[in-house]
Amino acid sequence: MFLEITDVKKSYGKDTSYIQVLKGVSTSVGKGQMCVIQGTSGSGKSTLLNCIGGLDNMDSGSIKVDGKEISGLKPAELSDYRRDYLGFIFQFYNLVPNLTVRENVQVCGYLTDRPLDMDELLNVLGLTEHQNKFPSQLSGGQQQRCAIARALIKNPKLLLCDEPTGALDSKTSREILILLEKINAKYGTTMLIVTHNNSIKNMVHKVIVIKDGMITKDYENETIIPAAELEDL
């Protein structure tokens, strides 16, 4: 398996403020799969994503990405892991306001010696005609496309998406999901998508549901519905 998670536990605080957010989570995701992680607010889904991304340290357990164990890595090693393995897409786009679309993407391209072709990527994401605009000149959907391009330029092995359509209307959400689907097919990028949206689970290979820090459902879809045909986005 490309991603192997074994008995991961994570807590915050101590004494009266102590809370255990992840209570022994175990699952796996195959290479090239799109996987949705679902759960209500406070269920632990974003914490799990942050542990996989090396943004949060787990209390115990094991996370392996492409055979690499990330628990116990030192800060410099975690930085290398994020640079070499991961791409991040967040609900809020976090673009640099005084850089153009192309420059925002280019910044992350410099982090790797194996970047994707810039012009091809901009074309795939429908950004070619917007590449010289600044973020303030873009719609929300265009800004999210730029954020996706920035995450993908360094050709990550694993793309972590935290509520990537959370700030978008239904039409734009569908466009972004179609793009993620297209990217998965074209580049074979393994994707984890944290979402509140119940429809998105129908377009992916694997679904994980977390409740109160524990996995309550973990299954692969027998029938996948294309993003263009999803209802209630």
Secondary structure, DSSP 8 states (H G I E B T S, - for coil): --EEEEEEEEEE--GGG-EEEEEEEEEEE-TT-EEEEE--TTSSHHHHHHHHTTSS--SEEEEEETTEE-TT--HHHHHHHHHHHEEEE-SS----TTS-HHHHHHHHHTT-SS---HHHHHHHTT-GGGTTS-GGGS-HHHHHHHHHHHHHTT--SEEEEESTTTTS-HHHHHHHHHHHHHHHHHH--EEEEEES-SSGGGGSSEEEEEETTEEEEEEE-SS---GGG----
